[in-house]
Amino acid sequence: MIQRHVWQEYLDRAEEMRKTAQWKSHYKNRKETIEKVFAENKEYHNLRYTRVRGLEKINSRRR
């Protein structure tokens, strides 16, 4: 018996939508606006580098 994941129908629909021209146009806009904001935050707020190495140490400093 083959079972599908509970959300597989929605994943399939999302994959179909991702291949449409409308989605590609929307994603192009996202690259030009949202990603720019992330890049500026990294640059102007010193978020490009951390002072420690390793995910555990980074997460422990956040608390």
MOPAC internal coordinates of N, CA, C and O (Angstrom, degrees):
PM7 1SCF
backbone

  N    0.0000 0     0.00 0     0.00 0    0    0    0
  C    1.4378 1     0.00 0     0.00 0    1    0    0
  C    1.5314 1   109.19 1     0.00 0    2    1    0
  O    1.2310 1   120.76 1   -51.70 1    3    2    1
  N    1.3126 1   116.15 1   128.30 1    3    2    1
  C    1.4591 1   121.68 1   179.63 1    5    3    2
  C    1.5188 1   108.78 1   -97.73 1    6    5    3
  O    1.2310 1   121.24 1   -50.93 1    7    6    5
  N    1.3211 1   115.23 1   129.07 1    7    6    5
  C    1.4621 1   119.71 1   178.75 1    9    7    6
  C    1.5206 1   109.39 1  -114.59 1   10    9    7
  O    1.2310 1   121.29 1   -39.82 1   11   10    9
  N    1.3093 1   115.14 1   140.18 1   11   10    9
  C    1.4595 1   120.59 1   175.79 1   13   11   10
  C    1.5232 1   108.93 1   -98.64 1   14   13   11
  O    1.2310 1   121.20 1   -27.05 1   15   14   13
  N    1.2969 1   115.32 1   152.95 1   15   14   13
  C    1.4555 1   120.17 1   177.12 1   17   15   14
  C    1.5245 1   109.18 1   -62.88 1   18   17   15
  O    1.2310 1   120.61 1   -28.47 1   19   18   17
  N    1.3059 1   116.43 1   151.53 1   19   18   17
  C    1.4643 1   122.19 1  -177.94 1   21   19   18
  C    1.5333 1   111.11 1   -55.86 1   22   21   19
  O    1.2310 1   120.01 1   140.91 1   23   22   21
  N    1.3122 1   117.59 1   -39.09 1   23   22   21
  C    1.4611 1   121.81 1  -175.98 1   25   23   22
  C    1.5241 1   113.28 1   -97.27 1   26   25   23
  O    1.2310 1   119.34 1  -172.50 1   27   26   25
  N    1.3226 1   118.86 1     7.50 1   27   26   25
  C    1.4608 1   121.16 1  -173.30 1   29   27   26
  C    1.5276 1   112.84 1   -58.45 1   30   29   27
  O    1.2310 1   120.03 1   142.15 1   31   30   29
  N    1.3207 1   117.54 1   -37.85 1   31   30   29
  C    1.4689 1   120.40 1   179.15 1   33   31   30
  C    1.5308 1   110.63 1   -59.44 1   34   33   31
  O    1.2310 1   120.59 1   138.00 1   35   34   33
  N    1.3258 1   116.48 1   -42.00 1   35   34   33
  C    1.4588 1   120.74 1  -179.49 1   37   35   34
  C    1.5283 1   111.22 1   -71.65 1   38   37   35
  O    1.2310 1   120.56 1   143.97 1   39   38   37
  N    1.3113 1   116.53 1   -36.03 1   39   38   37
  C    1.4602 1   120.05 1   176.66 1   41   39   38
  C    1.5253 1   110.65 1   -64.02 1   42   41   39
  O    1.2310 1   120.67 1   139.11 1   43   42   41
  N    1.3266 1   116.33 1   -40.89 1   43   42   41
  C    1.4660 1   120.61 1   177.93 1   45   43   42
  C    1.5240 1   111.06 1   -63.44 1   46   45   43
  O    1.2310 1   120.55 1   137.22 1   47   46   45
  N    1.3260 1   116.55 1   -42.78 1   47   46   45
  C    1.4684 1   120.21 1   179.39 1   49   47   46
  C    1.5249 1   110.96 1   -64.70 1   50   49   47
  O    1.2310 1   120.51 1   139.53 1   51   50   49
  N    1.3207 1   116.64 1   -40.47 1   51   50   49
  C    1.4633 1   120.46 1   178.95 1   53   51   50
  C    1.5226 1   110.29 1   -64.45 1   54   53   51
  O    1.2310 1   120.20 1   140.46 1   55   54   53
  N    1.3009 1   117.23 1   -39.54 1   55   54   53
  C    1.4686 1   121.44 1   178.72 1   57   55   54
  C    1.5238 1   110.74 1   -64.12 1   58   57   55
  O    1.2310 1   120.14 1   139.26 1   59   58   57
  N    1.3218 1   117.34 1   -40.74 1   59   58   57
  C    1.4675 1   121.04 1   177.48 1   61   59   58
  C    1.5292 1   110.64 1   -64.07 1   62   61   59
  O    1.2310 1   120.48 1   137.03 1   63   62   61
  N    1.3213 1   116.68 1   -42.97 1   63   62   61
  C    1.4673 1   120.47 1  -179.99 1   65   63   62
  C    1.5236 1   110.90 1   -64.63 1   66   65   63
  O    1.2310 1   120.47 1   144.08 1   67   66   65
  N    1.3100 1   116.72 1   -35.92 1   67   66   65
  C    1.4665 1   121.37 1  -177.87 1   69   67   66
  C    1.5215 1   111.98 1   -63.40 1   70   69   67
  O    1.2310 1   120.08 1   155.83 1   71   70   69
  N    1.3126 1   117.46 1   -24.17 1   71   70   69
  C    1.4635 1   121.45 1  -177.65 1   73   71   70
  C    1.5235 1   113.22 1   -88.65 1   74   73   71
  O    1.2310 1   119.16 1   177.60 1   75   74   73
  N    1.3295 1   119.20 1    -2.40 1   75   74   73
  C    1.4607 1   121.67 1  -177.56 1   77   75   74
  C    1.5306 1   110.68 1   -81.65 1   78   77   75
  O    1.2310 1   121.25 1   -21.82 1   79   78   77
  N    1.3288 1   115.21 1   158.18 1   79   78   77
  C    1.4679 1   121.01 1   179.10 1   81   79   78
  C    1.5232 1   110.94 1   -65.11 1   82   81   79
  O    1.2310 1   120.33 1   143.84 1   83   82   81
  N    1.3210 1   116.97 1   -36.16 1   83   82   81
  C    1.4670 1   120.82 1  -179.99 1   85   83   82
  C    1.5285 1   110.29 1   -61.93 1   86   85   83
  O    1.2310 1   120.40 1   136.71 1   87   86   85
  N    1.3234 1   116.84 1   -43.29 1   87   86   85
  C    1.4637 1   120.78 1   179.76 1   89   87   86
  C    1.5241 1   110.71 1   -65.06 1   90   89   87
  O    1.2310 1   120.53 1   137.59 1   91   90   89
  N    1.3292 1   116.60 1   -42.41 1   91   90   89
  C    1.4600 1   119.94 1  -179.08 1   93   91   90
  C    1.5226 1   110.70 1   -62.34 1   94   93   91
  O    1.2310 1   120.67 1   140.73 1   95   94   93
  N    1.3388 1   116.32 1   -39.27 1   95   94   93
  C    1.4583 1   120.70 1   177.55 1   97   95   94
  C    1.5314 1   110.30 1   -64.77 1   98   97   95
  O    1.2310 1   120.75 1   135.65 1   99   98   97
  N    1.3173 1   116.18 1   -44.35 1   99   98   97
  C    1.4667 1   121.44 1   179.04 1  101   99   98
  C    1.5297 1   110.49 1   -61.69 1  102  101   99
  O    1.2310 1   119.98 1   137.10 1  103  102  101
  N    1.3216 1   117.65 1   -42.90 1  103  102  101
  C    1.4595 1   121.38 1  -178.14 1  105  103  102
  C    1.5244 1   110.82 1   -67.63 1  106  105  103
  O    1.2310 1   120.70 1   145.34 1  107  106  105
  N    1.3393 1   116.26 1   -34.66 1  107  106  105
  C    1.4585 1   119.60 1   177.46 1  109  107  106
  C    1.5257 1   109.62 1   -62.04 1  110  109  107
  O    1.2310 1   120.25 1   137.82 1  111  110  109
  N    1.3400 1   117.14 1   -42.18 1  111  110  109
  C    1.4639 1   120.77 1   176.62 1  113  111  110
  C    1.5168 1   110.79 1   -61.92 1  114  113  111
  O    1.2310 1   120.24 1   139.85 1  115  114  113
  N    1.3087 1   117.14 1   -40.15 1  115  114  113
  C    1.4632 1   121.00 1  -179.85 1  117  115  114
  C    1.5264 1   110.34 1   -61.15 1  118  117  115
  O    1.2310 1   120.84 1   135.88 1  119  118  117
  N    1.3247 1   116.00 1   -44.12 1  119  118  117
  C    1.4630 1   119.34 1   179.79 1  121  119  118
  C    1.5210 1   111.10 1   -58.89 1  122  121  119
  O    1.2310 1   120.87 1   143.06 1  123  122  121
  N    1.3230 1   115.95 1   -36.94 1  123  122  121
  C    1.4575 1   119.68 1  -175.31 1  125  123  122
  C    1.5231 1   112.96 1   -81.41 1  126  125  123
  O    1.2310 1   119.59 1   161.43 1  127  126  125
  N    1.3274 1   118.39 1   -18.57 1  127  126  125
  C    1.4642 1   119.87 1  -176.87 1  129  127  126
  C    1.5224 1   112.14 1  -112.96 1  130  129  127
  O    1.2310 1   119.99 1   117.49 1  131  130  129
  N    1.3047 1   117.63 1   -62.51 1  131  130  129
  C    1.4635 1   121.37 1  -173.81 1  133  131  130
  C    1.5221 1   111.82 1   -65.60 1  134  133  131
  O    1.2310 1   120.15 1   134.23 1  135  134  133
  N    1.3223 1   117.32 1   -45.77 1  135  134  133
  C    1.4619 1   119.45 1  -177.69 1  137  135  134
  C    1.5274 1   110.69 1   -63.41 1  138  137  135
  O    1.2310 1   120.45 1   148.77 1  139  138  137
  N    1.3237 1   116.75 1   -31.23 1  139  138  137
  C    1.4596 1   120.53 1   177.34 1  141  139  138
  C    1.5306 1   110.47 1   -64.19 1  142  141  139
  O    1.2310 1   120.63 1   140.02 1  143  142  141
  N    1.3231 1   116.39 1   -39.98 1  143  142  141
  C    1.4654 1   120.91 1   178.88 1  145  143  142
  C    1.5275 1   110.31 1   -62.74 1  146  145  143
  O    1.2310 1   120.30 1   136.08 1  147  146  145
  N    1.3355 1   117.03 1   -43.92 1  147  146  145
  C    1.4634 1   120.02 1   178.45 1  149  147  146
  C    1.5241 1   110.82 1   -61.79 1  150  149  147
  O    1.2310 1   120.42 1   137.66 1  151  150  149
  N    1.3177 1   116.80 1   -42.34 1  151  150  149
  C    1.4640 1   120.66 1  -179.25 1  153  151  150
  C    1.5258 1   110.84 1   -64.11 1  154  153  151
  O    1.2310 1   120.52 1   137.99 1  155  154  153
  N    1.3291 1   116.61 1   -42.01 1  155  154  153
  C    1.4623 1   119.66 1   178.89 1  157  155  154
  C    1.5258 1   111.06 1   -64.83 1  158  157  155
  O    1.2310 1   120.04 1   138.56 1  159  158  157
  N    1.3148 1   117.52 1   -41.44 1  159  158  157
  C    1.4678 1   120.14 1   177.76 1  161  159  158
  C    1.5165 1   111.18 1   -60.43 1  162  161  159
  O    1.2310 1   120.61 1   136.22 1  163  162  161
  N    1.3203 1   116.43 1   -43.78 1  163  162  161
  C    1.4579 1   119.51 1   178.94 1  165  163  162
  C    1.5208 1   110.78 1   -60.96 1  166  165  163
  O    1.2310 1   120.65 1   136.47 1  167  166  165
  N    1.3148 1   116.37 1   -43.53 1  167  166  165
  C    1.4499 1   120.81 1  -175.38 1  169  167  166
  C    1.5290 1   112.31 1   -71.56 1  170  169  167
  O    1.2310 1   119.84 1   131.90 1  171  170  169
  N    1.3213 1   117.91 1   -48.10 1  171  170  169
  C    1.4607 1   121.45 1  -171.48 1  173  171  170
  C    1.5230 1   114.17 1   -86.51 1  174  173  171
  O    1.2310 1   119.52 1   165.04 1  175  174  173
  N    1.3173 1   118.53 1   -14.96 1  175  174  173
  C    1.4622 1   121.04 1  -178.90 1  177  175  174
  C    1.5265 1   112.20 1  -116.46 1  178  177  175
  O    1.2310 1   120.83 1  -159.93 1  179  178  177
  N    1.3220 1   116.01 1    20.07 1  179  178  177
  C    1.4687 1   122.26 1   177.43 1  181  179  178
  C    1.5249 1   112.62 1    53.87 1  182  181  179
  O    1.2310 1   120.22 1  -137.52 1  183  182  181
  N    1.3104 1   117.18 1    42.48 1  183  182  181
  C    1.4600 1   120.80 1   178.34 1  185  183  182
  C    1.5274 1   111.90 1   -99.71 1  186  185  183
  O    1.2310 1   120.54 1  -170.70 1  187  186  185
  N    1.3046 1   116.58 1     9.30 1  187  186  185
  C    1.4576 1   119.94 1  -177.98 1  189  187  186
  C    1.5353 1   111.50 1   -75.08 1  190  189  187
  O    1.2310 1   120.48 1   144.71 1  191  190  189
  N    1.3137 1   116.69 1   -35.29 1  191  190  189
  C    1.4632 1   120.72 1  -177.57 1  193  191  190
  C    1.5198 1   110.26 1  -128.62 1  194  193  191
  O    1.2310 1   120.79 1   -21.54 1  195  194  193
  N    1.3214 1   116.09 1   158.46 1  195  194  193
  C    1.4574 1   120.69 1   173.66 1  197  195  194
  C    1.5262 1   108.65 1  -111.42 1  198  197  195
  O    1.2310 1   120.75 1   -15.70 1  199  198  197
  N    1.3008 1   116.18 1   164.30 1  199  198  197
  C    1.4640 1   120.17 1  -179.94 1  201  199  198
  C    1.5142 1   112.47 1   -90.56 1  202  201  199
  O    1.2310 1   120.64 1   169.56 1  203  202  201
  N    1.3159 1   116.38 1   -10.44 1  203  202  201
  C    1.4607 1   120.86 1   179.53 1  205  203  202
  C    1.5184 1   108.61 1  -124.34 1  206  205  203
  O    1.2310 1   121.09 1   -12.85 1  207  206  205
  N    1.3255 1   115.53 1   167.15 1  207  206  205
  C    1.4618 1   120.36 1   178.68 1  209  207  206
  C    1.5130 1   109.43 1  -115.08 1  210  209  207
  O    1.2310 1   120.76 1   -37.27 1  211  210  209
  N    1.3080 1   116.16 1   142.73 1  211  210  209
  C    1.4531 1   120.88 1   176.79 1  213  211  210
  C    1.5158 1   112.37 1    98.97 1  214  213  211
  O    1.2310 1   121.29 1   -40.15 1  215  214  213
  N    1.3162 1   115.14 1   139.85 1  215  214  213
  C    1.4589 1   121.34 1  -177.26 1  217  215  214
  C    1.5227 1   111.99 1   -63.48 1  218  217  215
  O    1.2310 1   120.26 1   141.67 1  219  218  217
  N    1.3272 1   117.10 1   -38.33 1  219  218  217
  C    1.4693 1   120.51 1   179.78 1  221  219  218
  C    1.5229 1   111.41 1   -60.18 1  222  221  219
  O    1.2310 1   120.49 1   134.22 1  223  222  221
  N    1.3191 1   116.66 1   -45.78 1  223  222  221
  C    1.4610 1   120.46 1  -178.50 1  225  223  222
  C    1.5229 1   111.31 1   -68.12 1  226  225  223
  O    1.2310 1   120.36 1   141.55 1  227  226  225
  N    1.3145 1   116.92 1   -38.45 1  227  226  225
  C    1.4651 1   120.02 1   178.30 1  229  227  226
  C    1.5163 1   109.94 1   -63.17 1  230  229  227
  O    1.2310 1   120.32 1   133.79 1  231  230  229
  N    1.3200 1   116.99 1   -46.21 1  231  230  229
  C    1.4639 1   120.75 1  -179.42 1  233  231  230
  C    1.5226 1   111.96 1   -66.47 1  234  233  231
  O    1.2310 1   119.56 1   146.18 1  235  234  233
  N    1.3306 1   118.44 1   -33.82 1  235  234  233
  C    1.4618 1   120.28 1  -179.14 1  237  235  234
  C    1.5270 1   110.90 1   -71.81 1  238  237  235
  O    1.2310 1   119.59 1   151.55 1  239  238  237
  N    1.3086 1   118.38 1   -28.45 1  239  238  237
  C    1.4682 1   121.20 1   178.94 1  241  239  238
  C    1.5164 1   111.57 1   -74.65 1  242  241  239
  O    1.2310 1   120.21 1   156.86 1  243  242  241
  N    1.3189 1   117.21 1   -23.14 1  243  242  241
  C    1.4554 1   121.86 1  -177.11 1  245  243  242
  C    1.5151 1   112.47 1   -71.13 1  246  245  243
  O    1.2310 1   119.76 1   154.20 1  247  246  245
  N    1.3060 1   118.05 1   -25.80 1  247  246  245
  C    1.4706 1   122.36 1  -173.58 1  249  247  246
  C    1.4653 1   113.64 1   -77.98 1  250  249  247
  O    1.2310 1   120.10 1   180.00 1  251  250  249

